[in-house]
Amino acid sequence: MALTPAQRALLQNRYSVAKYRAVQLHAPFPWPTFRSWLEEVIRQVPDGEDLSKMVVRYDKEGKISLHWPSKRVAKQLQKVEKALKVSTEDRKILFAVELMQRIMTPGPEELREKIMSAAEVAGIDLP
């Protein structure tokens, strides 16, 4: 399966986030490299499915299961995608609002994870 550069970057991000969360939760994550994780994911992808819409879930043993959103969820994702086609200044505002909402929401999430999640929603790439 050939990946576009955008798909590869998206999957690399998903791998990094999953690995980071596994470390934080002391959960098993049996893929030491992106390549090993990607090979397993690609083996499970049905023909014709859009990798950018894929949701990757992990069970307690660290096994992967792949899911694609329902039509209702897909429509919501399209609305979000459309809303994110905004100027750089508007992205900064979205990031600030999303970050404030996440920081004010109680939960076990670490601050770095909240910042990264807010940036992802706002479409901002953070190092």
C-alpha positions in Angstrom: 0.0 0.0 0.0 1.5 3.3 -1.1 1.2 6.2 1.4 1.0 9.8 0.5 3.4 12.1 2.4 0.3 13.5 4.2 -0.9 10.1 5.3 2.6 9.1 6.4 2.9 12.2 8.5 -0.5 11.7 10.0 0.3 8.0 10.9 3.7 9.0 12.3 1.9 11.4 14.6 -0.6 8.8 15.7 2.2 6.4 16.4 4.1 9.0 18.5 1.0 9.9 20.5 0.1 6.3 21.1 3.7 5.4 22.2 3.8 8.5 24.5 0.5 7.5 26.1 1.6 3.9 26.6 4.7 5.1 28.4 2.6 7.4 30.6 0.1 4.6 31.5 2.9 2.0 31.8 0.9 0.0 29.2 2.5 -2.4 26.7 3.5 -1.0 23.4 5.2 -3.7 21.4 6.3 -1.6 18.4 9.8 -0.2 19.1 9.8 1.6 15.7 7.2 3.4 13.5 8.0 1.0 10.7 7.0 -2.1 12.8 3.8 -0.4 13.9 3.0 0.7 10.4 3.4 -2.8 9.0 0.9 -4.2 11.5 -1.6 -1.4 10.8 -1.3 -1.8 7.0 -1.9 -5.5 7.3 -5.2 -4.8 9.0 -6.5 -2.0 6.7 -9.3 -3.3 4.4 -9.0 -2.4 0.7 -10.3 1.0 -0.2 -10.4 2.4 3.3 -9.1 6.0 3.9 -6.2 5.9 6.3 -6.7 9.5 7.3 -10.1 8.7 8.8 -8.9 5.6 10.6 -9.1 5.3 14.4 -6.6 3.1 16.1 -7.5 1.5 19.4 -5.4 -0.6 21.7 -6.5 -3.3 24.2 -4.9 -4.0 27.6 -2.4 -6.4 26.0 -1.3 -3.8 23.5 -3.1 -5.3 20.4 -4.3 -3.0 17.7 -7.9 -2.7 16.4 -8.8 -0.4 13.5 -12.1 1.5 13.2 -13.7 4.0 10.8 -16.3 6.5 11.9 -19.9 6.2 11.1 -21.6 8.5 8.6 -22.7 10.8 11.4 -19.2 11.1 12.8 -17.8 11.5 9.3 -20.1 14.5 8.7 -18.9 16.0 12.0 -15.3 15.5 11.0 -16.0 17.2 7.7 -17.4 20.2 9.5 -14.3 20.4 11.7 -12.1 20.0 8.7 -13.9 22.9 6.9 -13.7 25.0 10.0 -10.0 24.5 10.3 -9.4 26.0 6.8 -8.8 29.4 8.4 -6.0 31.9 8.5 -2.9 31.6 10.7 -4.2 34.2 13.1 -7.5 32.5 13.5 -5.6 29.2 14.2 -3.8 30.9 17.0 -7.1 32.0 18.5 -8.6 28.5 18.1 -5.5 27.1 19.8 -5.8 29.5 22.7 -9.5 28.7 23.2 -9.1 25.0 22.9 -6.1 25.0 25.3 -8.0 27.0 27.9 -10.9 24.6 27.7 -8.6 21.6 28.1 -6.7 23.1 31.0 -9.9 24.0 32.8 -11.3 20.5 32.4 -10.3 18.3 35.3 -8.8 15.0 34.6 -5.6 12.9 34.7 -4.3 14.3 31.4 -0.8 15.9 31.7 -0.4 19.5 30.6 1.9 18.6 27.7 -0.7 16.2 26.3 -3.4 18.8 26.7 -1.2 21.3 24.8 -0.5 18.8 22.0 -4.2 17.8 21.7 -5.3 21.5 21.6 -2.7 22.2 18.9 -3.9 19.2 16.9 -7.5 20.4 17.0 -6.4 23.9 15.9 -4.2 22.5 13.1 -1.0 23.8 14.5 2.2 21.7 14.4 4.2 21.9 17.6 7.7 20.4 17.8 
